Amino acid sequence: MSNDHRFHAHERLMSRLADANGVDLDLMMQSGELTPEEFREAVLNCTGCSDPEGCSALLRGGGSDIPVFCRNRDKMKSWSEVSPYSD
């Protein structure tokens, strides 16, 4: 898998996990809560995941728990607290 393909695959995976947790990453970037650089760093962090298939399977099954192995677990939790569209 090329680096670009891998990056975009993890970008989609991270976005799906964010959506499942009530986090609108695009809206966060538009509101200034998340910079494009922070987003890119989080995606790059995600590319080092030990179990992207496990994360994907969780999301396919309708789960919204952030996996314990998620390299962005703490960030995702903090984003869910400040996301403009989270409850």
N, C-alpha and C positions, 0 to 999 in steps of 0.2 A: 504494500500500500504506500502510495506516495505521501510525502509530508503534508502537502496541501489537502489531499483526500482525508488523511488521518485527522488533521486539524479541523476540517469541516464536519467530519463525523462526530468528533467530540464536542464541537460547538453545538450541533443539533442535540446531542445527548444531554449536555448541560442545560440547554434551553428547555428541553422537555422536563427535566427534573425540576428546574425553576418553576415552570408553569404548574407542575403537579403540586408545588408547595406555595402557590399563590404569589409567585414573584414574577413580575413583568420586567425582564431585563431591559427591553427597549425603552419602556417608560422610565425606568430608573436612570438610563443614560440621558434621555431627554430632559429629565428633571435635575440632572447633575449629581444624583446620589451615587452614580457609578460612572467612572470615566472609561472611555474606550480602551485605554491602556490597562486599567484594572480588569476589564472584561477579557482582553487578550491574555493577560497573565493567568487568569482563572482557567481559560480554555487550554492554554499550554500546560498548566498544572494537571488538568483533566486528562491530557494525552498520556500522562504517566500512570494512569489508573491500572491497578492490578486485576480488575474484573469488570471491564466495560460491558461484557455480555450479561453479567449478573445485574448490573444497573438497568440495562435495557430490558431484561426479562421482568424486573420489578415494575418498570413503567408500563410494559405491555399488559401486565396483570392488573393494572389500575392502582398500584401502590403509590404512595406519596412519601413514605418514610425515606429520609436521606440515609443511604447505606452507611454502615459504620466504617467501611473501607474508602468512602468518598474522600478524595484529596481536597475537596472544597467544602467539606461538611460544615466547618465553622463559618465560612463565608456565606454559604447558602442559608444557614440559620440566621445570621445577622441581616442578610438581605431580606429575609421574610419579615423581619421586624420593622424595616424601613421602606419596603416596597410600597409605592403609591397605590397599588391595587390589592394589597393584602388586607385582611380584616383587622 
